[in-house]
Amino acid sequence: MNVKLLFFAGLREALGTGAESLELPAGIGTAAALRDHLAARGGAWAALGTMRNLRVAVNQQMVGFEAPVAAGDEVAFFPPVTGG
């Protein structure tokens, strides 16, 4: 299953990429499982697993981490943002 990943704001800067296409292994069927799979890469990626208030969108719709992820989906991760 191939998905398109997008990373925004400080998360994009920390990871060194704003987007990637990723072939997911079997068993990755939710946004939470995808987040955990990415966090397992280690280094800066590990923050995905521990970041409080991380938001996710699937196909441009804000969803909870229990949302399903299917082949061809666009999954975007947003770090917490503060204004001033």
Protein Blocks (a to p, Z undefined) as FASTA:
>chain_A
ZZddddehjllmmnopabdcddddehiabfklmmmmmmmngpjllmmmmmghiacdeehi
acdfkbccdehiacddddddddZZ
